Amino acid sequence: MARRAPTVVALCACAVLLLLLALQLDMRVLSTSGAPRLLPWQDANALSDSIIAERLSRRRQRILDSCREYENDTTITDGRIPSGQYQVGSVLWLQIPQAGSTTVTTLLLRKIFNKASLTCKSAWRCDNILWEYRAARQDSQTPAAEQQIASSTMNMPPGEGGSLLVVRDPVSRLVSAYVEKVLEGDDLGLWIQIRQDPNPGMKEANWTSPPTFREFAKFVIWRSNAGRVLDDHWETQEALSEVCSRDYQYIMQAESLWEELPFVARQLGLERFIYEPLTADFQSSYDPAEMWKQLTEEQREELENIYAMDKILFGS
């Protein structure tokens, strides 16, 4: 049985102190209003723990079997830490943008600041707070020590922690990335990046307004075919998570997040932070199936090829 590294709590406390004092955290993006309410996971329609546990076990085994079948071993040999990896106490989370990341970010920030009613008023700014926490934490220890702590928390006894990954059907995730990160708001300036990219296939695009979904798909396909690095919001989940070389203890599906989260949170020792609301209202009225129909047959085939492994591993 893996033992919790004795320095985890001390390092986390040090990192939080550094974050609050040295980085002058802007707490205005967080709020704590009203009395917190438990999520209604124990109502008459809630699935039992045994059903959820069996579902998660089957999903984990199916992913491992698929990786072996397709010989998709992406084992890391250079000792680097994945860019989306966050260690909060004994919880290790690999962030996949557009796959329940705001919900998990809120949950982990509640643990960091020990405030069960904390909510995020800005998804991307709360992401920045968690990023600053990680940076402060990593500054306080060596990469080797961070790797050791991560390894020790990949698999933990129920209720004490463990590793978490949330995935999503690749078509739904691609549409979500386009709608939330390019079409609406674009807090990260991704549309500006697309406009500045020297893409010869996009010369005819309407640069005075955000691209259509067909134009966006053309951009993603061109970047992939040219061997360019894709933005994390539409990079393949298989590549971001390195799931074929890392045996995550809990793998949730974004499409069934609210069914699975209460059980998983209890296993991770986060039960007392599962209160409403966990996220702001980031729901979209765009139907992924209808958006997919807007693409040409050739584009659909190209994207199916790009996200083929994601569909095999994470398709809902």
C-alpha positions as CSV (number, residue, x, y, z in Angstrom):
1,M,0.0,0.0,0.0
2,A,1.4,3.4,-0.9
3,R,2.2,5.6,2.1
4,R,1.5,9.3,2.1
5,A,4.8,11.3,1.9
6,P,5.3,12.9,5.4
7,T,6.2,16.3,3.8
8,V,3.0,16.8,1.9
9,V,1.1,18.7,4.5
10,A,4.1,20.9,5.5
11,L,4.8,21.7,1.8
12,C,1.2,22.6,1.1
13,A,1.1,24.9,4.1
14,C,4.3,26.5,3.0
15,A,3.0,27.0,-0.5
16,V,-0.2,28.5,0.6
17,L,1.7,31.0,2.9
18,L,3.9,31.9,0.0
19,L,0.9,32.4,-2.3
20,L,-1.0,34.6,0.1
21,L,1.9,36.7,1.2
22,A,4.4,36.9,-1.7
23,L,2.0,36.7,-4.6
24,Q,-0.7,39.0,-3.1
25,L,-3.6,36.9,-4.2
26,D,-6.5,38.8,-5.6
27,M,-9.4,37.2,-3.6
28,R,-12.0,39.3,-5.4
29,V,-12.6,36.5,-7.9
30,L,-13.8,34.3,-5.0
31,S,-16.9,34.7,-2.9
32,T,-18.5,33.1,0.1
33,S,-22.1,33.9,0.2
34,G,-24.9,32.3,2.2
35,A,-25.0,29.1,4.1
36,P,-23.6,26.2,2.0
37,R,-26.0,23.4,1.0
38,L,-25.0,19.8,0.4
39,L,-25.3,18.5,-3.1
40,P,-28.4,16.3,-3.2
41,W,-26.6,13.0,-4.0
42,Q,-28.7,11.1,-1.4
43,D,-32.1,11.7,-3.0
44,A,-34.3,8.9,-4.3
45,N,-32.9,9.1,-7.8
46,A,-29.2,9.0,-6.7
47,L,-27.2,5.9,-7.7
48,S,-25.7,3.8,-5.0
49,D,-22.0,3.9,-4.1
50,S,-21.6,0.3,-5.3
51,I,-23.0,1.2,-8.7
52,I,-20.7,4.2,-9.1
53,A,-17.7,2.2,-7.9
54,E,-18.4,-0.5,-10.4
55,R,-18.8,2.0,-13.2
56,L,-15.5,3.7,-12.4
57,S,-13.7,0.3,-12.1
58,R,-15.0,-0.8,-15.5
59,R,-14.1,2.5,-17.1
60,R,-10.6,2.4,-15.7
61,Q,-10.1,-1.2,-16.9
62,R,-11.5,-0.5,-20.3
63,I,-9.1,2.4,-20.8
64,L,-6.1,0.3,-19.7
65,D,-7.2,-2.5,-22.1
66,S,-7.7,-0.1,-25.0
67,C,-4.2,1.3,-24.4
68,R,-2.7,-2.2,-24.5
69,E,-4.8,-3.2,-27.6
70,Y,-3.6,-0.2,-29.6
71,E,-0.1,-0.3,-28.1
72,N,-0.4,3.3,-27.2
73,D,2.2,3.5,-24.5
74,T,3.4,7.0,-24.0
75,T,5.6,6.4,-21.0
76,I,7.5,9.5,-19.9
77,T,11.3,9.0,-19.6
78,D,12.5,12.5,-19.0
79,G,11.1,13.0,-15.5
80,R,9.0,16.0,-16.4
81,I,5.7,16.8,-14.7
82,P,2.7,17.1,-17.0
83,S,1.6,20.8,-17.4
84,G,-1.9,20.2,-16.2
85,Q,-0.9,18.3,-13.0
86,Y,-1.9,19.8,-9.7
87,Q,-1.0,18.4,-6.2
88,V,-3.2,19.6,-3.4
89,G,-2.4,17.7,-0.2
90,S,-2.9,14.0,-1.0
91,V,-5.0,14.7,-4.1
92,L,-3.4,14.6,-7.5
93,W,-5.4,16.0,-10.3
94,L,-4.6,16.1,-14.0
95,Q,-6.5,19.0,-15.5
96,I,-8.2,18.6,-18.9
97,P,-9.6,21.9,-20.1
98,Q,-13.3,21.8,-21.1
99,A,-13.8,18.6,-19.1
100,G,-15.3,19.6,-15.7
101,S,-12.2,21.6,-14.9
102,T,-14.0,24.6,-13.3
103,T,-15.8,22.3,-11.0
104,V,-12.7,20.5,-9.8
105,T,-10.8,23.8,-9.5
106,T,-13.5,25.2,-7.2
107,L,-13.4,22.0,-5.1
108,L,-9.6,22.2,-4.7
109,L,-9.6,25.9,-3.9
110,R,-12.1,25.2,-1.2
111,K,-9.6,22.7,0.3
112,I,-6.6,25.0,-0.1
113,F,-8.4,27.9,1.7
114,N,-10.5,25.6,3.9
115,K,-13.8,27.4,2.9
116,A,-16.6,25.0,2.0
117,S,-18.8,27.8,0.5
118,L,-16.2,29.4,-1.7
119,T,-17.3,29.9,-5.3
120,C,-15.5,31.1,-8.5
121,K,-16.9,34.2,-10.1
122,S,-14.4,33.9,-13.0
123,A,-13.4,30.5,-14.3
124,W,-10.1,31.6,-15.9
125,R,-9.0,33.7,-13.0
126,C,-9.7,30.9,-10.5
127,D,-7.5,28.7,-12.8
128,N,-4.8,31.4,-12.4
129,I,-5.1,31.2,-8.6
130,L,-4.7,27.4,-8.6
131,W,-1.7,27.9,-11.0
132,E,-0.1,30.4,-8.7
133,Y,-0.6,27.9,-5.8
134,R,1.2,25.2,-7.8
135,A,4.0,27.6,-8.7
136,A,4.5,28.6,-5.1
137,R,4.5,24.9,-4.1
138,Q,7.0,23.9,-6.7
139,D,9.3,26.7,-5.8
140,S,9.5,25.3,-2.3
141,Q,10.8,21.9,-3.3
142,T,12.8,20.1,-6.0
143,P,11.3,18.4,-9.0
144,A,12.4,15.0,-7.7
145,A,10.5,15.6,-4.4
146,E,7.4,16.7,-6.4
147,Q,7.6,13.5,-8.4
148,Q,8.0,11.4,-5.3
149,I,4.9,13.0,-3.7
150,A,2.9,12.6,-7.0
151,S,3.9,8.9,-7.2
152,S,2.9,8.3,-3.6
153,T,-0.6,9.7,-4.2
154,M,-1.5,8.0,-7.5
155,N,-3.2,5.3,-5.5
156,M,-4.4,5.9,-1.9
157,P,-6.8,4.2,0.6
158,P,-10.4,5.4,0.3
159,G,-11.0,8.6,2.1
160,E,-7.3,9.6,2.2
161,G,-6.7,10.9,-1.3
162,G,-5.6,9.6,-4.7
163,S,-5.4,10.6,-8.4
164,L,-8.2,12.1,-10.4
165,L,-8.8,12.6,-14.1
166,V,-12.0,14.0,-15.7
167,V,-12.5,13.3,-19.4
168,R,-15.2,14.2,-22.0
169,D,-16.5,13.0,-25.3
170,P,-14.1,14.6,-27.9
171,V,-16.8,16.1,-30.1
172,S,-18.6,17.7,-27.2
173,R,-15.2,19.0,-25.8
174,L,-14.2,20.5,-29.2
175,V,-17.5,22.3,-29.6
176,S,-17.3,23.6,-26.0
177,A,-13.8,24.9,-26.6
178,Y,-14.9,26.8,-29.7
179,V,-18.0,28.2,-28.1
180,E,-16.5,29.2,-24.7
181,K,-13.0,30.1,-25.6
182,V,-13.3,31.6,-29.1
183,L,-16.9,32.5,-29.9
184,E,-18.0,33.8,-26.5
185,G,-15.8,36.0,-24.2
186,D,-12.4,34.7,-25.2
187,D,-10.8,35.7,-21.9
188,L,-7.6,33.9,-22.9
189,G,-7.2,35.7,-26.2
190,L,-7.3,32.5,-28.3
191,W,-9.0,34.1,-31.2
192,I,-6.2,36.7,-31.4
193,Q,-3.7,33.8,-31.4
194,I,-5.6,32.2,-34.3
195,R,-5.6,35.4,-36.2
196,Q,-1.9,35.8,-35.8
197,D,-1.0,32.3,-36.8
198,P,0.6,32.2,-40.3
199,N,-2.0,29.7,-41.6
200,P,-2.1,29.9,-45.4
201,G,-5.4,28.0,-45.4
202,M,-7.2,30.7,-43.4
203,K,-6.5,33.7,-45.6
204,E,-10.1,33.8,-46.8
205,A,-11.5,33.8,-43.2
206,N,-13.4,36.8,-41.9
207,W,-10.8,38.3,-39.6
208,T,-13.1,41.1,-38.3
209,S,-15.2,38.6,-36.3
210,P,-14.7,35.2,-34.6
211,P,-14.5,32.3,-37.0
212,T,-17.4,30.1,-37.8
213,F,-17.2,26.6,-36.4
214,R,-16.2,25.3,-39.9
215,E,-13.3,27.9,-40.0
216,F,-12.3,26.9,-36.5
217,A,-12.2,23.2,-37.5
218,K,-10.1,24.1,-40.5
219,F,-7.6,25.8,-38.3
220,V,-7.4,22.9,-35.9
221,I,-6.9,20.4,-38.8
222,W,-4.2,22.6,-40.4
223,R,-2.3,22.9,-37.1
224,S,-2.5,19.2,-36.5
225,N,-1.4,18.2,-40.0
226,A,1.4,20.8,-39.9
227,G,2.7,19.2,-36.8
228,R,2.1,22.3,-34.8
229,V,1.3,22.2,-31.0
230,L,-2.4,22.5,-30.4
231,D,-3.8,24.7,-27.6
232,D,-4.7,22.7,-24.5
233,H,-8.4,23.5,-24.9
234,W,-8.5,21.4,-28.1
235,E,-5.4,19.2,-27.7
236,T,-6.2,15.5,-27.5
237,Q,-7.1,14.4,-24.0
238,E,-4.9,11.3,-24.4
239,A,-1.9,13.5,-25.0
240,L,-2.6,15.9,-22.1
241,S,-3.3,13.1,-19.6
242,E,-0.8,10.6,-20.8
243,V,-3.4,8.1,-19.5
244,C,-1.8,5.2,-21.3
245,S,1.3,5.5,-19.1
246,R,-0.4,6.7,-15.9
247,D,-2.9,4.6,-14.0
248,Y,-5.3,7.2,-12.5
249,Q,-7.2,5.9,-9.6
250,Y,-10.4,7.7,-10.4
251,I,-11.5,8.6,-14.0
252,M,-14.7,10.5,-14.2
253,Q,-16.7,11.2,-17.4
254,A,-17.8,14.9,-17.7
255,E,-21.2,13.8,-19.1
256,S,-22.0,12.0,-15.8
257,L,-20.0,14.3,-13.5
258,W,-22.8,15.0,-11.1
259,E,-23.6,11.4,-10.6
260,E,-20.0,10.4,-9.9
261,L,-18.5,13.4,-8.2
262,P,-20.0,12.9,-4.7
263,F,-18.7,9.4,-4.4
264,V,-15.2,10.3,-5.8
265,A,-14.9,13.3,-3.5
266,R,-15.5,11.1,-0.5
267,Q,-12.8,8.7,-1.7
268,L,-10.4,11.7,-2.1
269,G,-11.2,13.0,1.3
270,L,-13.0,16.0,0.0
271,E,-16.5,15.3,1.2
272,R,-16.8,18.3,3.4
273,F,-16.2,20.6,0.4
274,I,-19.0,19.2,-1.8
275,Y,-21.5,22.1,-1.5
276,E,-23.6,24.0,-4.0
277,P,-22.8,25.9,-6.0
278,L,-19.6,24.4,-7.3
279,T,-19.5,26.3,-10.5
280,A,-21.0,29.5,-12.1
281,D,-23.5,29.1,-14.9
282,F,-21.2,28.2,-17.8
283,Q,-23.9,26.1,-19.6
284,S,-24.1,26.6,-23.4
285,S,-27.1,26.4,-25.6
286,Y,-25.1,25.0,-28.5
287,D,-25.8,21.4,-29.5
288,P,-22.6,19.4,-30.3
289,A,-24.4,17.2,-32.7
290,E,-25.9,20.1,-34.6
291,M,-22.5,21.9,-34.7
292,W,-20.8,18.8,-36.0
293,K,-23.3,18.7,-38.9
294,Q,-22.0,22.2,-40.0
295,L,-18.7,20.7,-41.0
296,T,-17.9,19.2,-44.3
297,E,-17.6,15.4,-44.6
298,E,-13.9,15.8,-45.2
299,Q,-13.5,17.9,-42.1
300,R,-15.4,15.4,-40.0
301,E,-13.1,12.6,-41.3
302,E,-10.0,14.7,-40.5
303,L,-11.1,15.5,-37.0
304,E,-12.2,11.9,-36.4
305,N,-8.6,10.9,-37.3
306,I,-7.1,13.5,-35.0
307,Y,-9.3,12.5,-32.0
308,A,-9.5,8.8,-32.8
309,M,-7.8,7.7,-29.6
310,D,-9.8,10.1,-27.5
311,K,-13.0,8.6,-29.0
312,I,-11.8,5.1,-28.2
313,L,-10.8,5.9,-24.7
314,F,-13.3,8.6,-23.6
315,G,-16.2,8.6,-26.0
316,S,-19.5,8.7,-24.1
